Amino acid sequence: MIPILRVILYFVTFALSLYGLGAINFGKLIYPGRVIQTQILVILLAMALAYLATQFLMELNLSL
């Protein structure tokens, strides 16, 4: 796959992951007053989801 398309796909899936994770209320799962740690957790989760989604889409493209 063309490298620029891969980067664009990473950014798109990262944005979609952040949007999707915004629906989860992390306030009930995390200790009160831990705002920075919660934001870091959400960003890391979004990065992991974006990586997995991009790898899946790239493999799907290669198998077709």
C-alpha positions in Angstrom: 0.0 0.0 0.0 1.2 3.5 -0.7 2.8 5.0 2.4 0.8 8.2 2.3 -2.5 6.3 2.2 -1.4 4.3 5.2 -0.7 7.6 7.2 -4.1 9.0 6.1 -5.8 5.8 7.2 -4.1 6.0 10.6 -5.3 9.5 11.1 -8.8 8.7 10.0 -9.1 5.7 12.2 -7.5 7.6 15.1 -10.2 10.3 14.8 -12.9 7.7 14.6 -11.5 6.0 17.6 -11.5 9.2 19.7 -15.0 9.9 18.6 -16.2 6.5 19.6 -14.4 6.5 22.9 -16.1 9.8 23.7 -19.3 7.8 24.2 -17.8 5.9 27.2 -18.2 7.6 30.6 -14.7 7.0 32.0 -15.6 9.2 35.0 -17.3 6.2 36.7 -14.3 3.9 36.1 -11.5 6.3 37.2 -10.7 7.8 40.6 -12.0 11.4 41.0 -9.5 14.1 40.3 -7.4 12.1 37.8 -8.3 14.1 34.7 -4.9 14.0 33.1 -4.4 10.3 33.6 -7.9 9.7 32.2 -7.1 11.8 29.1 -3.9 9.9 28.6 -5.7 6.6 28.9 -8.3 7.7 26.3 -5.6 8.8 23.9 -3.6 5.5 24.3 -6.8 3.5 23.8 -7.6 5.5 20.7 -4.1 4.9 19.3 -4.4 1.2 20.0 -7.8 1.0 18.3 -6.6 3.0 15.3 -3.6 0.7 14.9 -5.7 -2.4 15.0 -8.3 -1.0 12.6 -5.7 0.2 10.2 -3.9 -3.2 10.2 -7.3 -4.9 9.6 -8.2 -2.6 6.7 -4.7 -3.0 5.1 -4.9 -6.8 5.4 -8.4 -6.7 4.0 -7.2 -4.7 1.1 -4.2 -7.0 0.4 -6.4 -10.2 0.5 -8.8 -8.8 -2.2 
